[in-house]
Amino acid sequence: METPRMSESVVYGRHPVLELLKSEGRVVTRIVIAEGTKGPQLDEARRLAGRAHVEVARGGKDELDRLSSGANHQGIVALCAQRSFSTMDEIVALAAARKEAPLLVLADGIEDPGNLGAILRSAEAAGCHGVVISRHRAAGLTPAAVKASAGASEHILIAEVANVAAVAERLKRDHGIWIAGAAETGDLRYDRGDYTMPTAFAIGGEGKGLRPLLRQRCDYVVSIPMAGKVSSLNASAATAVLLFEARRQRLGVAK
């Protein structure tokens, strides 16, 4: 049984492994597929791995369970290089290369890997240029977060920082980016903000919301009206609403 080396990372799940192989962003050293498992996604993984000269091995369920730390691996695990994080300058440069106004997500203190993965998935799908995540007291880009992103994490720039509030201030000062916070107590309805401008959505952690220092850095704070009995959406759902409102505005689609 092979054990991942300290310099290696693990990606598991059919969609995440396929997107890892498609992205060509990380060196993949080995694919392990569970004995007796079949399916078109596994066939595609074998094809992509063969094209990239990546070893494909068969393994027992116990081996895949160990490699994925007991998570739902769906019969496939990849061993690959560690993810390289991006800088703020690289994210802003991507927007410039696309000739688009920057659109970012500042995810501060997201502790649930599933929530973080869903944020990354929505961000990539909405054409966001990059996501900033907290280095401390947060989920981090774990294999569970990668799986929850359905592989979107392999296609979007991600910056990991110690202080999200400081990054928000720098984005405002150096790049003219407006910081739009999201909170139940926001003073502006979410669809009244102008997201055709360079925008970064500041999203707080589960239960705690925006931390005071980050909220102070926001140019304005928006809220999403609720019609039901719950008072707010979770962090990933709120992020999706905001990102696709930004996309609607940028496409010039009428309400």
C-alpha positions as CSV (number, residue, x, y, z in Angstrom):
1,M,0.0,0.0,0.0
2,E,1.3,3.4,-1.0
3,T,1.1,6.3,1.5
4,P,1.0,9.9,0.3
5,R,4.4,11.7,0.8
6,M,4.5,15.0,2.7
7,S,4.8,16.8,-0.6
8,E,1.7,15.1,-2.1
9,S,-2.0,15.8,-1.8
10,V,-5.0,13.5,-2.2
11,V,-8.0,14.2,-4.4
12,Y,-10.9,11.8,-4.3
13,G,-14.3,11.5,-6.0
14,R,-15.1,11.0,-9.6
15,H,-15.8,14.6,-10.6
16,P,-12.8,16.1,-8.6
17,V,-10.4,13.6,-10.1
18,L,-11.6,14.1,-13.6
19,E,-11.3,17.9,-13.2
20,L,-7.8,17.5,-11.7
21,L,-6.7,15.5,-14.8
22,K,-8.4,18.0,-17.2
23,S,-6.9,21.1,-15.5
24,E,-3.2,20.2,-16.0
25,G,-2.5,22.5,-13.1
26,R,-1.0,20.0,-10.8
27,V,1.3,17.1,-11.4
28,V,-0.6,13.8,-10.9
29,T,1.6,10.9,-9.8
30,R,-0.9,8.1,-9.5
31,I,-4.6,7.2,-9.8
32,V,-6.0,4.3,-7.7
33,I,-9.3,2.9,-8.8
34,A,-11.3,0.4,-6.6
35,E,-11.4,-3.1,-7.8
36,G,-14.7,-4.1,-9.3
37,T,-15.9,-0.5,-10.0
38,K,-17.0,0.6,-13.4
39,G,-18.6,3.6,-15.1
40,P,-18.0,6.1,-17.9
41,Q,-16.3,8.6,-15.5
42,L,-13.8,6.0,-14.5
43,D,-13.2,5.1,-18.2
44,E,-12.6,8.8,-18.9
45,A,-10.2,9.1,-15.9
46,R,-8.2,6.2,-17.3
47,R,-8.1,7.8,-20.8
48,L,-7.0,11.2,-19.4
49,A,-4.4,9.5,-17.1
50,G,-3.0,7.5,-20.0
51,R,-2.7,10.6,-22.2
52,A,-0.8,12.3,-19.3
53,H,1.4,9.2,-18.7
54,V,0.0,8.9,-15.2
55,E,0.1,5.5,-13.5
56,V,-3.3,3.9,-13.0
57,A,-3.5,1.1,-10.4
58,R,-6.2,-1.1,-8.9
59,G,-6.7,-1.1,-5.2
60,G,-8.9,-2.7,-2.6
61,K,-11.6,-0.8,-0.8
62,D,-9.5,-0.7,2.4
63,E,-6.7,1.0,0.5
64,L,-8.9,3.7,-1.0
65,D,-10.6,4.2,2.4
66,R,-7.2,4.7,4.0
67,L,-6.0,7.1,1.2
68,S,-9.2,9.2,1.5
69,S,-9.3,9.0,5.4
70,G,-12.6,7.1,5.2
71,A,-14.4,9.7,3.1
72,N,-16.8,8.9,0.2
73,H,-14.2,8.4,-2.6
74,Q,-16.6,7.0,-5.1
75,G,-14.1,4.3,-6.1
76,I,-11.2,6.6,-7.2
77,V,-8.3,8.5,-5.6
78,A,-5.6,10.6,-7.1
79,L,-2.2,11.3,-5.6
80,C,-0.9,14.6,-6.8
81,A,1.3,17.6,-6.1
82,Q,0.3,20.1,-3.4
83,R,-1.9,22.9,-4.6
84,S,-0.1,26.2,-5.2
85,F,-2.0,29.3,-4.0
86,S,-2.2,32.5,-6.0
87,T,-1.4,36.1,-5.1
88,M,-3.8,39.1,-5.2
89,D,-1.8,40.5,-8.1
90,E,-2.3,37.3,-10.1
91,I,-6.0,37.4,-9.5
92,V,-6.3,41.0,-10.5
93,A,-4.1,40.3,-13.5
94,L,-6.4,37.5,-14.7
95,A,-9.3,40.0,-14.7
96,A,-7.2,42.4,-16.7
97,A,-6.3,39.7,-19.2
98,R,-9.9,38.9,-19.7
99,K,-10.7,42.6,-20.0
100,E,-13.2,42.3,-17.2
101,A,-13.8,44.2,-14.0
102,P,-12.4,42.1,-11.1
103,L,-14.9,39.9,-9.3
104,L,-13.7,38.2,-6.2
105,V,-15.0,36.4,-3.1
106,L,-13.4,37.0,0.3
107,A,-14.3,33.9,2.4
108,D,-13.4,34.8,6.0
109,G,-13.5,32.0,8.6
110,I,-15.5,29.4,6.6
111,E,-15.1,26.3,8.9
112,D,-17.2,23.7,7.0
113,P,-15.3,22.1,4.1
114,G,-18.6,21.5,2.4
115,N,-19.5,25.2,2.5
116,L,-16.1,26.2,1.2
117,G,-16.3,23.7,-1.6
118,A,-19.7,25.0,-2.6
119,I,-18.4,28.6,-2.6
120,L,-15.6,27.5,-4.9
121,R,-18.0,25.7,-7.2
122,S,-20.3,28.7,-7.5
123,A,-17.4,31.1,-7.9
124,E,-15.9,29.1,-10.8
125,A,-19.3,28.7,-12.4
126,A,-20.1,32.4,-12.2
127,G,-16.8,33.5,-13.8
128,C,-15.3,34.8,-10.6
129,H,-11.6,35.7,-11.0
130,G,-10.5,34.4,-7.6
131,V,-11.4,33.4,-4.1
132,V,-9.5,34.5,-1.0
133,I,-9.7,32.1,2.0
134,S,-8.5,32.4,5.6
135,R,-5.3,30.6,6.7
136,H,-6.4,30.4,10.3
137,R,-9.6,29.3,12.1
138,A,-11.0,28.1,8.8
139,A,-11.5,24.9,6.8
140,G,-8.7,25.3,4.4
141,L,-8.4,23.7,1.0
142,T,-8.7,20.1,2.3
143,P,-9.5,17.1,0.2
144,A,-13.1,17.3,1.6
145,A,-13.4,20.9,0.3
146,V,-12.0,19.9,-3.1
147,K,-14.6,17.1,-3.4
148,A,-17.4,19.4,-2.3
149,S,-16.3,21.8,-5.1
150,A,-16.9,19.0,-7.6
151,G,-13.5,19.7,-9.1
152,A,-14.1,23.5,-9.5
153,S,-11.2,24.2,-7.2
154,E,-8.8,23.0,-9.9
155,H,-10.0,25.7,-12.3
156,I,-10.1,28.9,-10.2
157,L,-7.4,31.0,-8.6
158,I,-7.3,30.7,-4.8
159,A,-5.3,32.9,-2.4
160,E,-4.8,31.8,1.2
161,V,-4.1,34.7,3.5
162,A,-3.6,35.4,7.2
163,N,-5.8,38.5,7.4
164,V,-8.8,38.8,5.1
165,A,-9.6,42.3,6.4
166,A,-6.1,43.5,5.5
167,V,-6.5,42.1,2.0
168,A,-9.9,43.9,1.6
169,E,-8.2,47.2,2.5
170,R,-5.4,46.5,-0.1
171,L,-7.9,45.7,-2.8
172,K,-9.7,49.0,-2.2
173,R,-6.5,51.1,-2.0
174,D,-4.4,49.5,-4.7
175,H,-6.9,48.2,-7.2
176,G,-10.1,50.3,-6.7
177,I,-12.2,47.3,-5.9
178,W,-15.4,47.9,-4.0
179,I,-16.0,45.6,-1.0
180,A,-19.6,44.4,-0.7
181,G,-20.3,42.6,2.6
182,A,-23.1,40.1,3.0
183,A,-25.1,40.0,6.3
184,E,-28.6,39.5,7.5
185,T,-28.5,43.0,8.8
186,G,-27.2,44.6,5.6
187,D,-28.6,48.0,4.8
188,L,-28.9,47.5,1.0
189,R,-31.0,44.8,-0.8
190,Y,-28.6,42.5,-2.6
191,D,-29.9,43.3,-6.1
192,R,-29.4,47.1,-5.5
193,G,-25.6,47.0,-5.5
194,D,-23.8,47.8,-8.7
195,Y,-21.6,44.7,-9.4
196,T,-20.6,45.8,-12.8
197,M,-17.9,47.8,-10.9
198,P,-14.8,46.0,-9.6
199,T,-16.3,44.0,-6.7
200,A,-15.2,41.7,-3.9
201,F,-18.0,39.9,-1.9
202,A,-17.0,39.6,1.8
203,I,-18.6,36.5,3.2
204,G,-18.4,35.7,6.9
205,G,-18.2,32.3,8.6
206,E,-21.0,30.1,9.7
207,G,-22.9,31.4,12.7
208,K,-20.6,34.4,13.3
209,G,-21.1,36.2,10.0
210,L,-18.8,39.1,9.1
211,R,-16.1,39.8,11.7
212,P,-16.1,43.4,12.9
213,L,-12.8,44.4,11.3
214,L,-13.8,43.0,7.9
215,R,-17.2,44.6,8.1
216,Q,-15.5,48.0,8.8
217,R,-13.6,47.5,5.5
218,C,-16.8,47.0,3.5
219,D,-18.0,49.9,1.3
220,Y,-21.5,48.7,1.9
221,V,-23.3,45.6,3.3
222,V,-26.1,43.8,1.5
223,S,-28.8,41.5,2.7
224,I,-31.0,38.9,0.9
225,P,-34.7,39.2,1.8
226,M,-36.2,36.0,3.1
227,A,-39.8,34.9,2.4
228,G,-39.8,31.9,4.7
229,K,-39.3,31.4,8.4
230,V,-35.5,31.1,8.4
231,S,-33.7,34.4,8.8
232,S,-30.8,33.9,6.4
233,L,-29.1,31.6,3.9
234,N,-25.9,29.8,4.7
235,A,-22.6,31.2,3.5
236,S,-22.3,29.2,0.3
237,A,-25.9,29.7,-0.8
238,A,-25.7,33.5,-0.1
239,T,-22.4,33.6,-2.1
240,A,-24.1,31.9,-5.1
241,V,-27.0,34.4,-5.0
242,L,-24.6,37.3,-5.0
243,L,-22.3,35.9,-7.7
244,F,-25.0,35.1,-10.1
245,E,-26.6,38.6,-9.5
246,A,-23.2,40.0,-10.5
247,R,-23.1,37.8,-13.5
248,R,-26.7,38.9,-14.5
249,Q,-25.7,42.5,-14.3
250,R,-22.5,42.0,-16.2
251,L,-24.3,40.2,-19.0
252,G,-26.7,43.1,-19.1
253,V,-29.7,40.8,-18.5
254,A,-32.9,42.7,-17.5
255,K,-34.7,41.7,-14.3
